[in-house]
Every structure is written in C-alpha cells, then in structure tokens.
C-alpha cells in the first residue's frame, strides 16, 4: 500500500482515483471544485485537500489528470503547487494530454527538486477509466517509470514506457491522429450507406469482420446510426488534442493533411452546437451537409 495523491476528478480522474483507493492505497484527492472532491471522498473514502501542495505532502506518488497545459502548470508550480509539497524521491505521474513542451518544462522543474516525473497520457475513454482498462503510454527516466508502473497498473490493461520525457505525449498525439482519420472514414462509410438506401447495421456486420474493422466501428457505429452523441470523448477535447498534434507536427517537420482537415470538420461540429458531443458526431456534420 502506498500513500498517493490524485489531482483532478473529471470523467477520467474520478474513476481512476477510485481504483487506487479500492486497491488499498491511501489516497488524498484535490479538485478545483471542492464539492466534487467531497463527493469522491463520500463515495470512496480517503480524504481531500484544499490545494495540490497539501494533497501532495507525504505522498510517494502524485497522479494528475487535468485539462490542458495551463491547468497542469497550475497544479504543479507555485507556492500551492504539488511540487512544493513533494518530498525528494517522490514521483509525479501526469495522465493529462498536454504538449511535449510543457512536459519537458515540468520534467526539468521536478528534477531540480529531486522529484521524478513521468508523462503518462491515457487512451480508452471514460469507459476505460471506469473499467480499469486504459492504455497508458509513458515517457521519462527508466528507473522512475519502473517504480510508478505498479501503481498505474491498477487502472491499466497496458502500460508501457516508450522513451525519454515527452515520448508518452508524442505517442498520445499519434493515437489521436489515427483516431481522427478513422472516425472520419467510418462516418463517411455510414453516410454513404444511408444515402444509398442500405441497412447500416447489416453493412457494419459484414465489413467489420474484414479489413475495415476497427475499435471505433465496433464501439460507436450503433450510437452513430441512432444519432446519439452524448457519450465518450468530447469534440472540444479532441480539438484541443489535435491542435497540439498540428503544432508539434510543424515543430518536427511532419505532414498531417488529413488531421488538419478533420480538425476543421470538428470545428464545423462545434459551430453546430456539438462541442460536447462525442467525437463520432462527424457523421452529424455529413448528414447536415447531405
């Protein structure tokens, strides 16, 4: 059993922290909206703290899953930040999807304090977090990762170190790039089937068993056909992630024409009022155009 802190109790962090408490770790949580932290404690036990620094004091591992680069800086740095409360030798594990730039910045700041830092963004969505079946892609020092891995395994189906600091975030970018193209392709296939007068479910039953099959197809086609977008990963979050991908592509010299195009399609969905819709709502855009 370890003494842990968890910062950020959104749709991902809330169940992830719950898995840690259920695994008999001693967990202290922090959330910007204190009522959410109080609710978590009432449901799972453990305790809450008023600041990231207070939550991190005495913790062997501090896990975070917040919104973006600025949110991550705010919970790490400053007088009330987690780094100020962490003892030398403690480890900070960041599950937020952020830029590799802020990851390396915070890695250096952690090193200066004698604190380990692992970038560990996740894939698997809300269902993966709730079921403890996340894929976790990690960057950081090998020895630090080796210490943190058993803790992360509590909510992981796969946890792997890809390379040095920032490698986890770069891998998550590759993940989002692949998803963007897949969802657009699936949306176009379903839209084509509808316009051609075909039974969409029958079409998917057949093509999902061949080379066209994918996780997105298996897990999203029914709700897409039923015009339901109130689950999963929101369009607003995807646009944040794709913005990171496109900025980083410019830095490293990669060409992402399809990703750039799909990002604009998601912008169209936002204009339709679908910023909080699931990413599979690209089909709604095609239906409106059609």
C-alpha positions, 0 to 999 in steps of 0.5 A: 500500500502506498500513500498517493495523491490524485489531482483532478476528478473529471470523467477520467480522474474520478474513476481512476482515483477510485481504483487506487483507493479500492486497491488499498492505497491511501489516497488524498484527492484535490479538485478545483471544485471542492464539492466534487472532491467531497463527493469522491471522498463520500463515495470512496473514502480517503480524504481531500485537500484544499490545494495540490501542495497539501494533497501532495505532502507525504505522498510517494506518488502524485497522479494528475489528470487535468485539462490542458497545459495551463491547468497542469502548470497550475497544479504543479508550480507555485507556492500551492503547487504539488511540487512544493509539497513533494518530498525528494524521491517522490514521483509525479505521474501526469495522465493529462494530454498536454504538449511535449513542451510543457512536459519537458518544462515540468520534467526539468522543474521536478528534477531540480527538486529531486522529484521524478516525473513521468508523462503518462497520457491515457487512451480508452475513454471514460469507459476505460477509466471506469473499467480499469482498462486504459492504455497508458503510454509513458515517457521519462527516466527508466528507473522512475517509470519502473517504480510508478508502473505498479501503481498505474497498473491498477487502472491499466490493461497496458502500460508501457514506457516508450522513451525519454520525457515527452515520448508518452505525449508524442505517442498520445498525439499519434493515437489521436491522429489515427483516431481522427482519420478513422472516425472520419472514414467510418462516418463517411462509410455510414453516410454513404450507406444511408444515402444509398438506401442500405441497412447500416447495421447489416453493412457494419456486420459484414465489413467489420469482420474484414479489413475495415474493422476497427475499435471505433466501428465496433464501439460507436457505429450503433450510437452513430446510426441512432444519432446519439452523441452524448457519450465518450470523448468530447469534440472540444477535447479532441480539438484541443488534442489535435491542435497540439498534434498540428503544432508539434507536427510543424515543430518536427517537420511532419505532414498531417493533411488529413488531421488538419482537415478533420480538425476543421470538420470538428470545428464545423461540429462545434459551430453546430452546437456539438462541442460536447458531443462525442467525437463520432458526431462527424457523421452529424456534420455529413448528414447536415451537409447531405 
